[in-house]
Amino acid sequence: MSLRFPSAVVCLVALPFGLAHAAEAPTAAFLTPANGNPRMIWITSADEQAIHYKESPQATASAQIAKGEVKALQVFATQAMADARALFECRKYDAARTKFQTVREQFKDLAGIDGNPSAEATFMELECLRKSGDLEGLAAAFTSLDRRGINRESQRRQLDLYGLWDAVRLKDWPRVESTAREHCNNPTLLGCQRAQAAYCLGLALDAQGKTGAAIDAYQAALTTDGGTSVEIARDAALKALRLYRKDPEVIAAMKGGNEGAGRLRLLEAAGLASLFGTLPGLEEALPGDLAEFLKFRPETAAKEKP
């Protein structure tokens, strides 16, 4: 399961549409004017000053409303948006980003209006970059970001988190640690956002040699939203297992010695390793040196006893 954000754009139907010029098939939208009653409209085009529309799909007469008179506009999804979201859900982020770019350009004349698809597509482009691990691309896109229309609380909190990801990009680990701790203590974050903060905290602690605390942070990243942030869940699990694998006491326990703390940590690692093949994002087999942990699961160890 991938990262999800509730959309202010109504995505119930898919209709072809292009705002740069009049379209053969107008796009349905729900208009909330600054003054007047909310109503359905069918947009035919838009420009810098106004939105041009019909009162019904069959109407021959057209009307217009100045952008400054629009309080909100909920646009029904185009086929391009539906395709982009489908690719995003399948974790095909490069292909999804290309589709979101198409939507952004298609609806750029609606930029600045709450609920417009261009803003939603712009935000999702950033998410594609983050989830694919392209931090350089994310930094470049964030620098030139047009924030108009990106107004939901969850989106604004995610924009704040991009600053944390940029500190990761720069490998400024003390700053990553302090910023990540602030985000981890923010009760308003969504689960997927807390997972990001915990993972970044793990990276910072890991880089500073704080092994035990790093493992705890990686474990938090894996569990804080039930493992549904699949890329973070996978990377956090692998990084935690790598730390367990380098632990001298765990290594001793794997060789049959150390029945104390090392044995307990070995059982923790075995339990973590057993998640692979059972959770979304953890479908692939473990690398050989980490797969060895599977032999130390209680049920496996019991079967192998003479």
N, C-alpha and C positions, 0 to 999 in steps of 0.2 A: 504494500500500500504506500502511495507516495504522499508527498506533502500536499495538503488541501487548504484552500482558502475560500471562505464563503464569498460569492461574487455579488456585487451590487448590480451587475448587468444581468438582466433576465436571459437565461439561456434555455429556452423551451422549444424553439423551432429553428430550423436552418433555412435561410433565404439568401439567394444571390443578391449582391448589392455593391455598388461602387459610389462613393460620395464625391469623387472628383468631377463627375458629370452626371447628368440625369440617367437613371437606370431604367431598364425595361420593367423590372419587377421591383416596386418600392419596398422598402424595409419597414416592418412593423415596429413601433416603439410606443412606450407609454410616457407621455409628456406631462410634467408637472410645472406649469408656468408660475412665475413669481406672483402674478395676480390672475385669478381665474380658476376654473375647475380642471382637475387632472383629466386627461382623456387619451384615448388611443389615436395615434396618427400613423400615416404611412409616408416615410421620408423618401423624397425623390432626389434631392441633392442638398448640398450645404456649401457655404463659402465663408469668408472671414467675418461677415456681418450677420448672416441669417441662416436659418434652417428652412428649406422649402419642402412642403408636404401636401398630402391629400387627406381629406377627412375619412375616406374609405378606399379600399384597393381599386374599386371600380370608378371612382369619381374622375371626372374630366377636368374640373376646376381645381386649381391649386391655391395654396395660401402660404404665408411665411410668417416666421416669428423671429424677432431679433434675438441674438444669443444672450444679450444682456437681460432679456425678459424670461429666460429659462432658469428655473430653480433646479430641476433635475430631469434627466432623460434616461429611461431604461430601454435599451435597444435589444430587440430579440436577436439571437445569435445568427451570424452568417455561417455558411458552410465552412469557410476558412477557419473561423473560431472553433467550430465543433471539431474539425480535423486537428487543429493545434492542440486542443485539450485532450483528444484521444491519444495523440502521440506522447503528450506529457504524462498521462496516466500510465502509458506503457514504458516510461522511462527512456524514451527516445528523444533526448533533450536537444540535440543538434537539429534534428528534423523539426521538432516542435518550435524551436526558436525561429527557424526560417518562416514557419507558418504564422507565428505571432507577429513577426516583422511585416508580413503581408497585411494582417489586420490593422496594425498600427498605421501603416501608410494609407490603407483604405478609408480609415475613419479619422485621419489627422485633422480634418476640418471641424471635427467636434471636440477637439482638445480644449480643455478648460471647463467643460460641462461635466458636473457630477454624473457618474454612471456611464460615461462614454466608453465604447470598446477600445478606443485608441489607448486610453490610460490603463485599462485592464491588460491589454496586450503588452504595453511597455513594462508593466510590473512583472508579468509572466516571463518576459524575455530575461529579466534580471534573475528570476528564480531558475530558469534553465541554465544560466551561466553558473549560478551557485551550486546547483545540484549536480552539474557535470564536473565540478571542481576547477572551472576556469576562473581563478581568482584574478588573473591579469585582465581578462576580458570583463569581469564584473567591475573591477576598479575603473576601467576606461568608460564603461557604460554608465556607471554611477556618477562619474564626474560630469558628464554631459546630460544627466537625467532631466527631463521635463516632468516636474512633479504635479503639474496641473491635473486635477481629476483623481489623483491617487490619495484618497481622503479617508478610507476606512481605518479604524483604529488598528486592526491587525496588520494592515499594510504599513502604516506609519511605524509600528513597532519593528516590523521587518526591515524597514529602511534604516532604523537605528542599528540593527544587528549587522548590516552591511559594513558599518564602521569597524565592528569587531572582526569581521572576516578580512578587512583590509589590514588590520594589525597582524593577523595571521600571515597574510601574504608577505608582509614586511619582516616577519619573524621577530617582531618586537615583543618578546615573550613576557617581560614584566608587565607591559601595558595590556597584553592579551589576558594575563591572569587577573589583573585588577578589574578590567572591564567585564570580563566574563563572570567574575564573582558578583558584580553589580547586577548583571542580567539574571543570573541564577537566583538572586534574591528578589526579583521583580515578580510579584504574584499576578500581575496582569498579562504576562506572556502566555501564549498558547503552548500546549504541550510540545508541538514540533519546534517551537522557538526556544523553549527551555532545553530541548535536546541539543540544539545548535550551541547554546551557551555552555552546556556541560561538556560537549565534545571539544570546543575551543579551549575550555579550561584544562581538559585532559592533555591537549597538545602542548599548552604552555607548561604545565607541571612536568610532563614527560621530557620536554626539551631542557628543563632546568634540573633534571635528575631527581625529582621528587616522585619516586616510583610508586610508592603505596598510595599516595594521594591521587596520582595520575590514574591508577587502576580504578579507584573509587569514582573518579569523574567519568571515565569511559563507561563504567557500569551504569552510572546515572544517565548518560547519554543514550545508552541502549534501552533503558527501562522507563524513562520519564514519560514517554508517550506511547508506551506499549510496544516499542520497536517499529512503529509505523513509518518513521523517517528512515526508509530502508538504506539509503546510502550512508547515512550517519551510523545506523545500527551496524552495518557490515564493517565499516572502517573502525568504529570504536571497538567492536568485538575482536577484530584482528590485531589492533594495536595493544589491547589489554593482554591478549594471549602471547604476543611477542614479549611483553614485559614479564609475564609469568615464566616464559621459557628461558629468560636470562637470569632469573632469581636463583642464586646458589642453593638456597634451602629447598626450593622446589626441585631443582636438579638432583639434589641428594635424595629427596623423597622418591623421585622416579627410579632411583637406583636401589631402592629398598631400605634406605636409612631414613633418619629424621622423622620420627613419629609425632613431632610437635607442630609448631607453626607452619613449617614447610609442607607437612602432610595436609593440613587444612587448606593451604593455598593451592596445593595440587588438586584437591577435590573441587575447589572453586573453579580452577581452570578447566577441569574435566566437564563440569556442569556447563560452563560457557561454550566449550567446544561442541557439546551435544546439541546446541541450538542450531548449528549448521545443518542444513537439509530439512529444517522444520519451520522456518520463518521466512516470510517474503524478504528478498534481498540477501538472504543467507542460503540460497539454494545450492551454490557451488560447493564443491568439496574443499576441505581444508588443505592448505599446503602440507607436504609430507611431514615436516618437523613439528607442525602444530597438530596434525592428525594423531600423533602419538598420545596426546592427552586423552583421547577417547578410550584408550585401554585402561584408564584409571577411574572410569565411571564405576560406582559401586556395583551396578548390575553386571558390568563386563568383568570387573575384577573377581567377582564371586564365581562366574562361569569358568574362569581360567585357573581357579584354585584346584590343586590335585585332590 
